[in-house]
């Protein structure tokens, strides 16, 4: 998630037009489904990337989800993943996620996840347009609950430089698919989708911040639940 250099002849207007079109294509939708149960939320997060050895990085993430119009801490999530570079474009890795979910209307639950990642990242067009694909498999268990849930997450991310100062426009979409049904994870199949549109701004030699709008759509039987999220991520590369 480092800021990208800008080709001098590449203007801001074409860049924003391209990302606006991409954002429209990425907007989550499900044919025939109604949208209900809307909520405004705020998700601050911090990512720290630490080089361990040549071609091996440790990525640590911390995410807070403030729900009920930002008045309640609905989720805490902490994740650590080791990523090894196979070549300039491809990395693989794995790690662990701890998360606590507190809906406020029921007892809080703690979930543990084993994580496996495959990450592809490459510049795909003139002007610095970069594509990142991440396939993530999660093996999930919850304390005091029966069953093991298997879930696939597919992330598609685009970054496009828009200023000579290193600011990039960003659009990404992540789809969640459950492979099996448990008493706590819900039915198998399409689970939810996250769609983000924002900017990436350098805040120092090793720091970037990424503010923007994030839409979370849950695919429920006959109707979708929607979360409108003010997202702010800070990335520190040591």
C-alpha positions in Angstrom: 0.0 0.0 0.0 2.9 2.4 -0.7 2.2 5.6 -2.5 3.0 5.4 -6.3 4.9 7.9 -8.4 3.1 9.8 -11.1 3.8 10.0 -14.8 4.2 13.8 -15.4 1.7 13.8 -18.4 -1.1 12.0 -16.5 -3.8 14.4 -15.4 -6.2 14.2 -12.5 -9.4 14.4 -14.5 -8.9 11.1 -16.5 -7.9 9.3 -13.4 -11.0 10.3 -11.4 -13.2 9.5 -14.4 -11.8 6.0 -14.6 -12.2 5.3 -10.9 -15.7 6.7 -10.8 -16.7 4.3 -13.5 -15.0 1.4 -11.7 -16.7 2.4 -8.5 -20.1 2.2 -10.2 -19.3 -1.3 -11.5 -18.2 -2.4 -8.0 -21.3 -1.3 -6.2 -22.8 -4.3 -4.4 -26.1 -5.4 -5.7 -28.3 -8.5 -5.6 -31.0 -9.0 -8.1 -34.5 -9.0 -6.5 -33.3 -8.2 -3.0 -34.6 -5.3 -0.9 -32.3 -3.1 1.2 -33.2 -2.8 4.8 -31.6 -2.5 8.3 -29.3 0.4 7.4 -26.7 1.7 9.9 -24.0 4.4 9.9 -20.7 3.3 11.2 -17.0 4.3 11.6 -14.1 1.9 11.1 -10.7 3.2 12.2 -7.8 0.8 11.5 -4.0 0.6 11.7 -1.7 -1.6 9.6 2.0 -2.1 10.4 4.3 -3.9 7.9 7.6 -5.1 9.3 10.3 -6.7 7.2 11.5 -9.9 8.8 14.0 -11.2 6.2 14.6 -10.7 2.5 11.3 -11.3 0.8 9.4 -12.0 4.0 7.1 -9.4 5.7 4.9 -9.5 8.8 1.7 -7.6 8.4 -0.3 -6.7 11.6 -3.8 -5.2 11.4 -6.0 -3.7 14.1 -9.6 -2.7 13.3 -12.3 -1.2 15.4 -15.9 -1.1 14.2 -18.1 1.6 15.8 -21.7 0.7 15.2 -25.1 2.1 16.0 -24.3 5.5 14.4 -20.8 5.3 15.9 -22.0 5.0 19.5 -21.1 1.4 20.2 -17.9 -0.7 19.8 -19.4 -3.5 17.9 -16.2 -5.3 16.9 -12.5 -5.5 17.7 -10.3 -7.3 15.2 -6.5 -8.1 15.4 -4.7 -10.0 12.7 -1.1 -11.0 12.0 0.0 -12.5 8.7 3.4 -13.6 7.4 3.8 -13.0 3.6 6.6 -14.4 1.5 7.3 -13.1 -2.0 7.6 -15.7 -4.7 8.4 -13.2 -7.4 7.9 -9.5 -8.1 4.1 -9.9 -8.4 3.1 -12.9 -6.3 3.1 -13.5 -2.5 1.7 -16.3 -0.3 1.3 -16.4 3.4 -0.7 -17.3 6.5 -1.6 -16.1 9.9 -4.1 -15.7 12.7 -7.1 -13.4 13.5 -8.7 -12.7 16.8 -12.0 -10.9 16.8 -14.6 -10.0 19.5 -18.2 -9.3 18.3 -20.5 -7.4 20.6 -23.9 -6.7 18.9 -25.2 -4.9 22.1 -28.4 -6.9 22.0 -26.9 -10.3 22.8 -23.8 -11.6 24.7 -20.4 -10.8 23.0 -18.6 -13.6 21.2 -15.0 -14.3 20.5 -13.9 -15.8 17.2 -10.5 -17.3 16.2 -9.5 -17.6 12.5 -6.6 -19.4 10.7 -5.8 -17.4 7.6 -4.2 -18.4 4.3 -3.5 -15.7 1.6 -2.4 -15.5 -2.0 -1.6 -12.0 -3.2 -1.0 -10.7 -6.7 0.0 -7.1 -7.4 1.0 -5.6 -10.7 1.0 -2.3 -12.6 -1.5 -3.0 -15.5 -1.8 0.3 -17.4 0.1 3.5 -18.3 -0.1 6.2 -15.7 0.5 3.9 -12.8 -2.8 2.0 -12.5 -2.1 -0.9 -10.2 -4.2 -4.0 -9.7 -4.1 -6.1 -6.5 -5.9 -9.4 -6.1 -6.0 -11.2 -2.8 -7.6 -14.6 -2.2 -8.0 -15.4 1.5 -9.2 -18.7 3.0 -10.4 -18.5 6.7 -11.0 -21.4 9.0 -13.2 -20.0 11.8 -14.3 -21.2 15.2 -16.2 -19.3 18.0 -15.7 -19.9 21.7 -18.5 -22.0 23.3 -20.1 -22.6 19.9 -20.3 -25.7 17.8 -18.9 -26.1 14.3 -16.0 -24.9 12.2 -16.8 -22.4 9.4 -14.8 -22.2 6.2 -15.0 -19.0 4.2 -13.4 -17.6 1.1 -12.7 -13.9 0.7 -11.8 -12.4 -2.7 -10.4 -8.8 -2.8 -10.0 -6.8 -6.0 -8.2 -3.4 -5.5 -7.2 -0.6 -7.9 -4.9 2.3 -7.2 -4.4 5.2 -9.6 -2.0 8.1 -9.0 -3.7 11.5 -9.3 -1.1 14.0 -8.1 2.7 14.5 -8.3 2.7 14.5 -4.5 1.9 10.8 -4.3 -1.9 11.0 -3.7 -3.7 8.0 -5.3 -7.4 7.3 -5.9 -8.4 3.9 -4.5 -11.3 1.6 -5.2 -11.7 -2.0 -3.9 -14.3 -4.7 -3.5 -14.2 -7.8 -1.3 -16.6 -10.7 -1.7 -17.2 -13.2 1.2 -18.5 -16.8 0.4 -19.2 -19.4 3.0 -18.5 -23.0 2.1 -20.5 -24.6 4.8 -23.3 -24.0 7.3 -22.9 -23.8 11.1 -25.3 -22.8 13.9 -23.5 -19.4 14.3 -22.1 -18.5 10.9 -25.3 -18.7 8.9 -25.9 -20.7 5.6 -23.4 -21.4 3.0 -23.1 -19.3 -0.1 -22.9 -15.5 -0.6 -22.4 -13.9 2.8 -21.5 -10.2 2.3 -19.6 -7.7 0.2 -17.5 -4.7 1.0 -17.0 -1.9 -1.5 -14.6 1.1 -0.8 -13.9 4.3 -2.7 -11.4 6.8 -1.3 -7.9 8.2 -1.6 -4.4 7.3 -0.4 -2.4 10.2 1.0 1.3 10.1 2.1 1.7 11.4 5.7 5.4 10.9 6.0 8.2 8.8 4.5 6.8 5.6 5.8 3.2 6.4 6.5 0.1 6.7 4.3 -3.5 7.3 5.3 -6.5 6.1 3.4 -9.8 7.8 4.2 -13.0 7.0 2.2 -16.5 5.6 2.1 -17.1 1.9 2.6 -20.4 0.1 1.9 -21.0 -3.3 3.6 -23.9 -5.3 2.2 -25.0 -8.5 3.8 -26.8 -10.9 1.5 -29.7 -12.2 3.6 -32.7 -14.2 2.4 -34.9 -11.9 0.3 -33.3 -8.7 1.6 -30.0 -7.1 2.2 -28.6 -5.4 5.3 -26.5 -2.3 4.6 -23.9 -0.5 6.6 -22.6 2.9 5.5 -19.1 3.3 6.9 -16.7 6.2 7.3 -13.4 4.3 6.9 -9.9 5.6 7.9 -6.8 3.4 7.6 -3.3 4.3 8.5 -0.5 2.2 7.1 3.0 2.3 8.6 5.9 0.5 6.8 8.9 0.0 9.1 
